[in-house]
Amino acid sequence: MYKGEMDVLKLVTKRKLTLEQIAKEASLNEDSVRRIVESLKSAGYVAVDISESVRGEPTDELARYAKSIFPEVSVFRKALAGAAIQGLSPEERSIGMRWAKVKGFITIEGGKLVPAKQEGEVASTEQALKAAYSQLQKTGACDKVIMEELFERKLVTRHAIRSAVVSYSGKHLPADQQGFDVNIPAKDAALGKNHPITKMSKRIRTIMTELGFQEMDGGVIESSFWNFDALFQPQDHPARELADTFYIDKTMPLPQDKALVERVKKAHEDGWRYKWDPKEASKAVLRPHTTCLSARYLAAMKDKKPCKYFSIGRVFRNEATDYKHLAEFHQVEGIIGWENAKFTDLLGVLKEFYRKLGFEKIRFRPSFFPYTEPSLEVEVYFEPRKQWLELGGAGIFRPEVSVPLADVYPVLAWGLSLERPLMLLLELEDIRDLYRNDIDFLTSARLKI
């Protein structure tokens, strides 16, 4: 046997141990223990049971809300007072309005906020959120539904805790314990195959081409100007913080078109009422979405003729992974610029796209995004977990986005996940399985599209 393997085996034949316990008792570092255990597992001498739990850590933003007021409650109270949208603070407009609408606290009629629930119901919801904050501080967990909401809002940092327990399988050791028998005939090597993500990308590319779209392309490192500012996302928006975005230690030049930069600046200062900072717009990031490509292609339009573009590209989010979240994944981007476009056209395109992928059980939910209005989320029912799975967001670019870029309106837009529908088509329960490089999975995966 290899160095250290017999020592580890002697320990686990007595009792089940975690990797940390083995490292301590065998006086080995954990990396060495992982390699040894993997070797013993491959040879059939040990079994490894892996369990995973999630712990939530409240952010400073959640602490601030819990000690004062949640933005959606603030918006509701202003609705009670008869306020208009223009009377909201930047935080209330960028965060509070979305969640007030999602939770059914308010409706919007003629630019005015209209309360849609009783004050007691809203107060009860806020009490539950504040109680959840207290529980999270103590135990790292709270009500499951509230926990999912707080994860989605990035008010709680997700920490995945994995535990591996090693046990002896009962297999007899080699008589001389000197090594393993390598004189075993090799199996025929499997032929190479395209990865399911490659297959899915090709299928989506075919669908979008059949629907008359042209493909967009661009780099994964992009300036904050194209990622955020061109999309009318305020420079103090939470999504631009390190908690969500991977920043690169460099700056990137603003567009050479000074008139374009000036139009974007004016849209921010008139719409969000703050002083726009070109230094903030010059920061480089790993793109958190491919909508930056839509902004670039709109700005490059030579005329106002109808346009239809799509892209399939990698994006990056600074967040913990779980069965339906990844820190690096692919986004399917699309835009339609056409003066006669309607919101129903957007719904029709999305339904046809998913129908061609093989999905029938789809629903749309009202939502809020800084750069689209109206906005929606697309969901598909995930049978193994008996729940609806969000596949992406869509809407109509706000005039503050498309008019400064290309003087066009409306522009229908969407950003959809590639991995999540692929997860359903392959009947996987964990999105991370797509990236674990399991040879059995890669050779047996059958994409039914």
VENTAHU-V616345 format. One record per residue. N is the residue number from 1. SS is DSSP state (2 for helix, 1 for strand, 0 for the rest). PSI is psi as a letter, one per 20 degrees, with the letter a starting at -180 (none if undefined). D_LAST is the distance of its C-alpha to the last C-alpha in Angstrom with 2 decimals. Layout:
BEGIN
<<N | SS | PSI | D_LAST> <N | SS | PSI | D_LAST>>
END
This chain:
BEGIN
<<1 | 0 | q | 46.88> <2 | 0 | r | 46.12> <3 | 0 | p | 48.32> <4 | 0 | h | 47.92> <5 | 2 | g | 45.66> <6 | 2 | h | 48.59> <7 | 2 | g | 49.86> <8 | 2 | g | 46.56> <9 | 2 | g | 46.33> <10 | 2 | h | 49.90> <11 | 2 | g | 49.01> <12 | 2 | i | 45.89> <13 | 0 | h | 47.60> <14 | 0 | g | 49.97> <15 | 0 | r | 47.55> <16 | 0 | q | 44.12> <17 | 1 | q | 44.09> <18 | 1 | r | 41.91> <19 | 2 | h | 41.41> <20 | 2 | g | 44.01> <21 | 2 | g | 46.50> <22 | 2 | g | 46.06> <23 | 2 | g | 46.63> <24 | 2 | g | 49.79> <25 | 2 | h | 51.26> <26 | 2 | i | 50.50> <27 | 0 | l | 51.61> <28 | 0 | q | 48.41> <29 | 0 | q | 46.22> <30 | 2 | h | 42.83> <31 | 2 | g | 40.88> <32 | 2 | g | 42.80> <33 | 2 | g | 42.17> <34 | 2 | g | 38.40> <35 | 2 | g | 38.47> <36 | 2 | g | 40.81> <37 | 2 | h | 38.83> <38 | 2 | h | 35.58> <39 | 2 | g | 37.56> <40 | 2 | h | 39.08> <41 | 2 | g | 35.79> <42 | 2 | h | 34.26> <43 | 0 | i | 37.41> <44 | 0 | j | 37.12> <45 | 0 | h | 40.33> <46 | 1 | q | 39.03> <47 | 1 | q | 36.31> <48 | 1 | o | 35.07> <49 | 1 | p | 34.12> <50 | 1 | p | 32.54> <51 | 1 | q | 32.81> <52 | 1 | p | 31.97> <53 | 1 | r | 33.59> <54 | 1 | p | 33.66> <55 | 1 | p | 36.90> <56 | 1 | p | 37.38> <57 | 1 | o | 40.08> <58 | 1 | q | 41.31> <59 | 0 | r | 41.50> <60 | 2 | h | 44.68> <61 | 2 | g | 43.07> <62 | 2 | g | 42.56> <63 | 2 | h | 46.13> <64 | 2 | g | 47.40> <65 | 2 | g | 45.70> <66 | 2 | h | 46.92> <67 | 2 | i | 50.46> <68 | 0 | e | 50.49> <69 | 0 | q | 47.87> <70 | 0 | q | 44.10> <71 | 2 | h | 43.14> <72 | 2 | h | 41.44> <73 | 2 | h | 44.69> <74 | 2 | g | 46.72> <75 | 2 | g | 44.74> <76 | 2 | g | 45.31> <77 | 2 | h | 49.04> <78 | 2 | h | 49.24> <79 | 2 | h | 47.55> <80 | 2 | h | 50.34> <81 | 0 | j | 52.80> <82 | 0 | k | 51.32> <83 | 0 | q | 50.06> <84 | 1 | r | 47.87> <85 | 2 | h | 44.90> <86 | 2 | i | 47.27> <87 | 2 | j | 49.36> <88 | 0 | q | 46.75> <89 | 0 | r | 46.89> <90 | 2 | g | 44.13> <91 | 2 | h | 42.86> <92 | 2 | h | 42.93> <93 | 2 | g | 41.01> <94 | 2 | h | 38.37> <95 | 2 | g | 37.91> <96 | 2 | g | 40.00> <97 | 2 | g | 38.74> <98 | 2 | g | 35.08> <99 | 2 | h | 35.91> <100 | 2 | h | 38.56> <101 | 2 | g | 36.06> <102 | 2 | g | 33.32> <103 | 0 | i | 36.00> <104 | 0 | k | 37.41> <105 | 0 | h | 40.78> <106 | 1 | r | 41.11> <107 | 1 | r | 40.04> <108 | 1 | p | 40.92> <109 | 1 | o | 42.98> <110 | 0 | k | 44.51> <111 | 0 | j | 44.17> <112 | 1 | q | 45.91> <113 | 1 | p | 44.78> <114 | 1 | p | 45.17> <115 | 1 | p | 45.30> <116 | 0 | j | 42.98> <117 | 0 | r | 44.15> <118 | 0 | q | 47.50> <119 | 2 | h | 49.06> <120 | 2 | h | 49.32> <121 | 2 | g | 45.59> <122 | 2 | g | 44.89> <123 | 2 | h | 47.67> <124 | 2 | h | 46.24> <125 | 2 | g | 42.82> <126 | 2 | h | 44.59> <127 | 2 | g | 46.70> <128 | 2 | h | 43.63> <129 | 2 | g | 42.26> <130 | 2 | h | 45.63> <131 | 2 | h | 45.92> <132 | 2 | h | 42.51> <133 | 2 | g | 43.84> <134 | 2 | g | 46.87> <135 | 2 | h | 44.81> <136 | 2 | h | 42.60> <137 | 2 | h | 45.77> <138 | 2 | g | 47.05> <139 | 2 | i | 44.09> <140 | 0 | j | 41.02> <141 | 0 | r | 39.29> <142 | 0 | a | 39.57> <143 | 0 | p | 37.98> <144 | 2 | g | 34.22> <145 | 2 | g | 33.26> <146 | 2 | h | 35.75> <147 | 2 | g | 34.67> <148 | 2 | g | 31.06> <149 | 2 | g | 32.56> <150 | 2 | h | 34.87> <151 | 2 | g | 32.14> <152 | 2 | h | 30.12> <153 | 0 | j | 33.35> <154 | 0 | k | 34.15> <155 | 0 | i | 37.45> <156 | 1 | p | 36.94> <157 | 1 | p | 36.06> <158 | 1 | p | 33.62> <159 | 1 | o | 34.91> <160 | 1 | p | 32.76> <161 | 1 | o | 35.25> <162 | 1 | p | 34.08> <163 | 1 | p | 36.43> <164 | 1 | p | 36.30> <165 | 1 | p | 38.71> <166 | 1 | p | 39.63> <167 | 1 | q | 41.12> <168 | 1 | p | 42.54> <169 | 0 | i | 40.48> <170 | 0 | i | 43.63> <171 | 0 | p | 42.89> <172 | 0 | q | 46.20> <173 | 0 | q | 47.08> <174 | 0 | q | 48.04> <175 | 0 | g | 51.72> <176 | 0 | i | 52.80> <177 | 0 | k | 50.38> <178 | 0 | h | 50.49> <179 | 0 | r | 46.90> <180 | 0 | q | 43.86> <181 | 0 | o | 43.62> <182 | 0 | i | 41.69> <183 | 0 | l | 42.52> <184 | 0 | p | 39.30> <185 | 0 | p | 37.31> <186 | 0 | q | 34.09> <187 | 0 | q | 30.74> <188 | 0 | p | 28.80> <189 | 0 | q | 26.73> <190 | 0 | q | 22.96> <191 | 0 | q | 21.41> <192 | 0 | q | 19.97> <193 | 0 | q | 16.24> <194 | 0 | q | 14.37> <195 | 0 | q | 14.24> <196 | 2 | h | 11.04> <197 | 2 | h | 12.52> <198 | 2 | g | 12.89> <199 | 2 | g | 9.32> <200 | 2 | g | 8.44> <201 | 2 | g | 11.52> <202 | 2 | g | 10.75> <203 | 2 | g | 7.62> <204 | 2 | g | 10.03> <205 | 2 | g | 12.80> <206 | 2 | g | 11.45> <207 | 2 | g | 10.97> <208 | 2 | h | 14.41> <209 | 2 | g | 15.99> <210 | 2 | h | 15.05> <211 | 0 | j | 16.73> <212 | 0 | k | 19.74> <213 | 0 | q | 19.85> <214 | 1 | q | 21.63> <215 | 1 | p | 20.86> <216 | 0 | q | 23.49> <217 | 0 | q | 24.59> <218 | 0 | r | 27.33> <219 | 0 | r | 28.79> <220 | 0 | i | 28.22> <221 | 1 | p | 31.99> <222 | 1 | q | 33.13> <223 | 1 | q | 36.26> <224 | 2 | h | 36.70> <225 | 2 | g | 37.65> <226 | 2 | h | 34.15> <227 | 2 | h | 32.43> <228 | 0 | g | 34.72> <229 | 2 | g | 37.70> <230 | 2 | i | 35.95> <231 | 2 | j | 33.78> <232 | 0 | k | 36.95> <233 | 0 | o | 36.50> <234 | 0 | q | 40.11> <235 | 0 | i | 41.46> <236 | 0 | j | 42.37> <237 | 0 | p | 38.96> <238 | 2 | h | 37.98> <239 | 2 | i | 34.57> <240 | 2 | i | 36.60> <241 | 0 | r | 38.47> <242 | 0 | h | 38.04> <243 | 0 | h | 36.56> <244 | 0 | h | 33.29> <245 | 0 | p | 33.47> <246 | 0 | o | 33.97> <247 | 1 | q | 36.92> <248 | 1 | q | 37.91> <249 | 1 | m | 41.62> <250 | 1 | r | 42.09> <251 | 1 | q | 42.32> <252 | 0 | q | 40.67> <253 | 0 | q | 42.52> <254 | 0 | r | 42.03> <255 | 0 | q | 40.95> <256 | 0 | h | 43.72> <257 | 0 | n | 43.55> <258 | 2 | h | 46.27> <259 | 2 | h | 45.98> <260 | 2 | g | 42.32> <261 | 2 | g | 43.37> <262 | 2 | h | 46.22> <263 | 2 | g | 44.03> <264 | 2 | g | 41.69> <265 | 2 | g | 44.79> <266 | 2 | h | 46.32> <267 | 2 | g | 43.24> <268 | 2 | g | 43.43> <269 | 2 | h | 47.19> <270 | 2 | h | 47.37> <271 | 2 | g | 44.39> <272 | 0 | i | 44.66> <273 | 0 | l | 48.42> <274 | 0 | r | 48.77> <275 | 0 | o | 49.78> <276 | 0 | p | 46.80> <277 | 0 | o | 47.10> <278 | 2 | h | 45.93> <279 | 2 | g | 46.16> <280 | 2 | h | 43.49> <281 | 2 | i | 41.25> <282 | 0 | i | 41.84> <283 | 1 | p | 40.48> <284 | 1 | q | 37.58> <285 | 1 | q | 34.52> <286 | 1 | p | 31.19> <287 | 0 | p | 29.09> <288 | 0 | i | 27.92> <289 | 0 | r | 25.52> <290 | 0 | j | 24.38> <291 | 2 | i | 26.28> <292 | 2 | h | 29.09> <293 | 2 | g | 27.26> <294 | 2 | g | 27.25> <295 | 2 | g | 30.96> <296 | 2 | g | 31.71> <297 | 2 | h | 29.98> <298 | 2 | g | 31.72> <299 | 2 | h | 35.02> <300 | 0 | i | 34.60> <301 | 0 | p | 34.21> <302 | 0 | h | 37.06> <303 | 0 | a | 37.18> <304 | 0 | k | 35.81> <305 | 0 | q | 33.47> <306 | 0 | p | 30.15> <307 | 1 | q | 27.52> <308 | 1 | o | 23.77> <309 | 1 | q | 22.60> <310 | 1 | r | 19.74> <311 | 1 | q | 19.51> <312 | 1 | o | 17.50> <313 | 1 | q | 20.23> <314 | 1 | q | 21.74> <315 | 1 | r | 24.10> <316 | 1 | p | 26.70> <317 | 0 | p | 28.29> <318 | 0 | m | 31.40> <319 | 0 | q | 30.49> <320 | 0 | q | 30.24> <321 | 0 | q | 26.96> <322 | 1 | a | 25.84> <323 | 0 | i | 22.83> <324 | 0 | j | 21.26> <325 | 1 | q | 23.24> <326 | 0 | q | 23.41> <327 | 0 | h | 26.18> <328 | 1 | p | 23.96> <329 | 1 | a | 20.43> <330 | 1 | q | 18.34> <331 | 1 | p | 18.69> <332 | 1 | o | 16.90> <333 | 1 | q | 19.99> <334 | 1 | q | 20.67> <335 | 1 | q | 23.88> <336 | 1 | o | 25.18> <337 | 1 | o | 28.92> <338 | 0 | p | 30.37> <339 | 0 | h | 33.67> <340 | 0 | j | 32.49> <341 | 0 | q | 29.41> <342 | 0 | r | 29.35> <343 | 2 | h | 27.83> <344 | 2 | h | 26.07> <345 | 2 | h | 24.35> <346 | 2 | g | 22.89> <347 | 2 | h | 21.61> <348 | 2 | g | 20.16> <349 | 2 | g | 18.26> <350 | 2 | g | 16.83> <351 | 2 | g | 15.88> <352 | 2 | h | 14.19> <353 | 2 | g | 12.29> <354 | 2 | h | 11.00> <355 | 2 | g | 10.55> <356 | 2 | h | 8.19> <357 | 2 | i | 6.17> <358 | 0 | j | 6.71> <359 | 0 | p | 10.17> <360 | 0 | h | 13.37> <361 | 0 | n | 16.07> <362 | 1 | q | 17.09> <363 | 1 | q | 20.66> <364 | 1 | p | 22.78> <365 | 1 | p | 25.91> <366 | 1 | q | 28.89> <367 | 1 | a | 29.50> <368 | 1 | p | 31.65> <369 | 1 | q | 31.11> <370 | 0 | h | 34.01> <371 | 0 | j | 32.55> <372 | 1 | q | 30.95> <373 | 1 | o | 32.67> <374 | 1 | r | 31.43> <375 | 1 | q | 28.65> <376 | 1 | r | 25.86> <377 | 1 | q | 23.41> <378 | 1 | p | 19.84> <379 | 1 | q | 19.02> <380 | 1 | q | 16.41> <381 | 1 | p | 17.85> <382 | 1 | o | 17.41> <383 | 2 | g | 18.44> <384 | 2 | h | 19.78> <385 | 2 | j | 22.21> <386 | 0 | l | 22.78> <387 | 1 | r | 22.64> <388 | 1 | p | 21.05> <389 | 1 | p | 19.45> <390 | 1 | p | 20.22> <391 | 1 | i | 17.50> <392 | 1 | a | 19.98> <393 | 1 | q | 22.85> <394 | 1 | r | 23.61> <395 | 1 | a | 26.68> <396 | 1 | p | 29.17> <397 | 1 | p | 30.98> <398 | 0 | q | 34.54> <399 | 2 | h | 37.13> <400 | 2 | i | 38.53> <401 | 2 | f | 35.36> <402 | 2 | h | 34.61> <403 | 2 | g | 38.23> <404 | 2 | h | 39.72> <405 | 2 | g | 36.87> <406 | 2 | j | 36.73> <407 | 0 | l | 38.80> <408 | 0 | q | 35.82> <409 | 0 | p | 34.79> <410 | 0 | r | 32.47> <411 | 1 | o | 29.46> <412 | 1 | q | 26.26> <413 | 1 | q | 24.57> <414 | 1 | q | 21.86> <415 | 1 | o | 20.86> <416 | 1 | q | 17.67> <417 | 1 | q | 16.56> <418 | 0 | g | 13.68> <419 | 2 | h | 14.39> <420 | 2 | g | 14.72> <421 | 2 | h | 11.33> <422 | 2 | h | 10.00> <423 | 2 | h | 12.81> <424 | 2 | g | 11.69> <425 | 2 | h | 8.14> <426 | 0 | j | 10.20> <427 | 0 | l | 12.96> <428 | 0 | q | 15.47> <429 | 0 | i | 18.70> <430 | 0 | o | 19.92> <431 | 2 | h | 18.36> <432 | 2 | i | 20.87> <433 | 2 | h | 19.26> <434 | 2 | h | 16.95> <435 | 2 | j | 20.24> <436 | 0 | i | 22.40> <437 | 0 | l | 21.81> <438 | 0 | o | 21.89> <439 | 2 | h | 21.60> <440 | 2 | g | 20.58> <441 | 2 | g | 17.61> <442 | 2 | h | 16.61> <443 | 2 | h | 16.99> <444 | 2 | i | 15.34> <445 | 0 | p | 12.26> <446 | 0 | o | 9.11> <447 | 0 | o | 5.84> <448 | 0 | m | 3.80> <449 | 0 | none | 0.00>>
END
